[in-house]
Structures are given as structure tokens and as C-alpha cells.
Amino acid sequence: MIIFIYAVLVFLVLRVSVTLFNFLSNPKLGYYGKHFTDKVSIIISLSDADDDPTALVTSIEAQDYSNVEIIVKKHTETSRKAVAKSTGSYILFLDGNTTISKGLINNLIYRVKVFDLDLLSIIPNRKLNGLLSRLVYPLGDFVLLNLLPLRLVRLSTQQIFAATNTACMFFKANSYKKNNWYEQVDEQDLDGIEITRLMKQMKFKTEVLLGNKFVYFNERMNLDKVSSQLLLAFGSNVLAVLIYLLLVIGGPVAVLLNFEPVLLVLPVGLIFLSRVMISFLTAQNPFVNVLLHPIQMVMLFVLLIKGLWIKVLTSGKHKL
């Protein structure tokens, strides 16, 4: 048991170290005050027939950027078909459930030009309304910023440092269309992490940044989808998920049962510090996240187990 507790504490220190790195490096999309005139093709992706992109279109029209064309990609269409209609120098994929703030497009272009990027992916902020959303949606940010140093996505060519968010992806048009690599995305139904890995294989330069209130996600609550998205953070690896749950959920319980109360100050303090840093990075309320942390961890356990169950069922159907 003592070896397991040591493993839990070491993993906690490592996760807090990653969070501290993210906090100090501040991987957010900045406001650069530059203005450009390049044509941008905005492809709005609708995930189902009931999606209404009206709020997104309104926020696009309110932008301080006029040289855009809007293409709506229905859930039955492929990215290839939508891209074939585009004529811009850049392609901005936006989920139909997002809204954007003024300055986004200019800031995206500036970042891509300065670092010569092929893909810049932005992780949207979330509008949290109601208790369930506050228990569920912060979990994705918690897992990501605890495990992945975002700055290393651009600085490293290693595929292990791969992440992206398909809700907001900004491509150089000629990079996206190069060698028709995106046909593989349509054919294989790749998720965001796999898209980044594929681009790294092709030596494309990618970067992932936090939205910094330039992009907001307004998705309707869907626990099955949340479960699947959380699972993707681990590459859908069952063993990785189980080890993570053992160390992050089971570990604190073991520490609580075996440590003297005075010795709990360090692990509790590290967890508190981690939640506060992530909350500031993602523009969430740190007090609420700290207060709800125990219940959020229960939800994390339930959602990851649910995701694994869905994966097993899906795999079983594919074999039949």
C-alpha cells in the first residue's frame, strides 16, 4: 500500500508541475492589435440536423474583419466537399455551436504568420450555466492542462505532444489542400488529436492555444459525447484510462484513509493549487471549481467508465 501511495503522490506532483508549466507559459491566444486583409473562408460545421448556426453567423458579422466567406457544412457532408468551395488564403473551421468575439480572425492570422504555422487550433471557453454543466465541462480542461504542456505542441515534433480542438481550427489553405491529406480525415473520421498527429507526420507546423474569451462553446449537454471526448484525451487507450482513474480517483481515497490529517496538507494543497491555476487559464470561477472538486472527480470517474463502456459496445458492433 505504501508503494501505491508514493506512486499517487509522485503522479500528483507531476500533474501539478505540468499545470504550473501551462500557467507560467500562459498558452492563450493573444490580442496583437494587427489588422490584415487576407481572405478567410469560414466553414461552419453542423454536427446534426438540429444545429442552428444563427448565433455564430451573427458573431461573425460583428467581427472587425470583412474579407470572409461563410460556407455551411451540413452534418451529412464531408470536409473535402466544403473545402472545395473555399477560395480564401486561410480556412477557419468553426463548430456550429460556437460564437466568436471581435479580434479573433486578425489574431489568428498574426499568430500563423509570425510562427509560420500550418494549423492553429483554439480551445474555446465554455459558458457554464447550471450545476450539471459546472460539474461536467471543466473536466476536459482539468484533464488536458494536467497532462499536456500546450506549448510543446508547437515546439516538439513528437506525436505524444498532439492535441487539438475541432471546434475552432485555423489552417493555411495551401497547407490544408496539400497532397489532399484531408481526404484521410473524411475517410477515417479522425478526431482532433489524430488530425494533429497526422499533420506532425507530414511535418506540418501546429499549435494549440486556449481561447482567451475569443471563442465560446455553447454546446447542448450530451453526456455520451462528453464521455467520448474525455476518452480521446487518452488516445482511447483503455489501460491508460484505468491507470489514470486508479491514481487520480482511487489514490486520494487511499491517501485519505492511510495518512494522518496533518499529512494531508501537502496533497490537498497541490490539488487546490492545480484547480486554481486551471480555472484562471480557462476563465472559470476558481472558488466554484475548488468547492465542487470532489463531486467533479466522481463525475470524471463515471464519464470515463461510461466512455469505456461505449467504446466496448461500439467495438463489439464493428465485429458483428
Secondary structure, DSSP 8 states (H G I E B T S, - for coil): -HHHHHHHHHHHHHHHHHHHHHHHH--B-----------EEEEEE-SSTT---HHHHHHHHTSS---EEEEEE-TTS-HHHHHHT--SSEEEEEETTEEE-TTHHHHHHHHHHHHT-SEEEEE-EE---SHHHHHHTHHHHHHHHHH--THHHHH---TTS----TTEEEEEHHHHHGGGTHHHHHHHT--HHHHHHHHHHTT--EEEEE-TTSEEE-----HHHHHHHHHHTTTT-HHHHHHHHIIIIIHHHHHHHHS-GGGGHHHHHHHHHHHHHHHHHTT--HHHHHHHHHHHHHHHHHHHHHHHHHHHHHHHHHH-
